[in-house]
């Protein structure tokens, strides 16, 4: 959940889309009826805290759009 930059009330995500493999844009709408602002945020992977344990026969990562 993100807060409205105008009135600081909670805002709900209305939709989102991937811009790239590591960047997602989210479109939010303020829950305050008096404000009702609509705004966009960006969510980006900026680092990995811990990688998964990888067995000897590691599974290849899927890229965007690929299916198993």
C-alpha positions as CSV (number, residue, x, y, z in Angstrom):
1,X,0.0,0.0,0.0
2,X,1.2,3.5,-0.8
3,X,0.1,6.8,0.7
4,X,-1.3,9.7,-1.3
5,X,1.4,12.4,-1.8
6,X,-1.3,15.1,-1.3
7,X,-3.4,14.1,1.7
8,X,-1.4,11.2,3.1
9,X,-4.4,8.8,3.1
10,X,-4.0,5.2,1.9
11,X,-4.1,4.7,-1.8
12,X,-5.1,1.5,-3.6
13,X,-3.2,0.1,-6.6
14,X,-5.6,0.2,-9.6
15,X,-3.3,-1.4,-12.1
16,X,0.4,-2.2,-12.8
17,X,2.7,-3.1,-15.7
18,X,6.2,-4.2,-16.1
19,X,8.4,-1.7,-17.9
20,X,11.4,-4.0,-17.9
21,X,12.4,-7.3,-16.1
22,X,13.2,-5.4,-12.9
23,X,11.0,-2.3,-13.1
24,X,7.2,-2.2,-12.5
25,X,5.0,0.9,-12.7
26,X,2.0,1.0,-10.4
27,X,-1.0,3.3,-10.8
28,X,-2.7,4.3,-7.5
29,X,-5.9,6.1,-6.5
30,X,-6.4,7.8,-3.2
31,X,-9.1,6.3,-1.0
32,X,-10.2,9.7,0.3
33,X,-13.3,10.8,-1.5
34,X,-12.4,14.4,-1.0
35,X,-9.0,13.9,-2.6
36,X,-9.3,11.0,-5.1
37,X,-5.9,11.8,-6.5
38,X,-4.5,9.3,-9.1
39,X,-0.7,8.9,-9.3
40,X,2.0,6.5,-10.5
41,X,4.9,4.9,-8.6
42,X,7.8,2.8,-9.7
43,X,9.0,-0.4,-8.1
44,X,12.5,-1.6,-8.9
45,X,14.6,-4.6,-7.8
46,X,17.8,-2.9,-6.4
47,X,19.5,-5.8,-4.8
48,X,19.3,-9.4,-3.5
49,X,19.6,-10.1,0.2
50,X,19.9,-13.8,-0.1
51,X,20.0,-16.0,-3.2
52,X,18.1,-19.3,-3.2
53,X,20.0,-22.5,-2.5
54,X,21.0,-23.9,-5.9
55,X,21.3,-27.7,-6.2
56,X,23.9,-29.2,-8.6
57,X,21.2,-29.4,-11.4
58,X,20.0,-25.8,-11.1
59,X,16.8,-24.8,-12.8
60,X,17.3,-22.1,-15.4
61,X,15.5,-18.8,-14.6
62,X,12.6,-17.9,-16.9
63,X,12.8,-14.5,-18.6
64,X,9.7,-12.3,-19.1
65,X,7.2,-13.8,-21.5
66,X,8.6,-17.4,-21.3
67,X,6.5,-20.3,-20.2
68,X,7.7,-23.5,-18.5
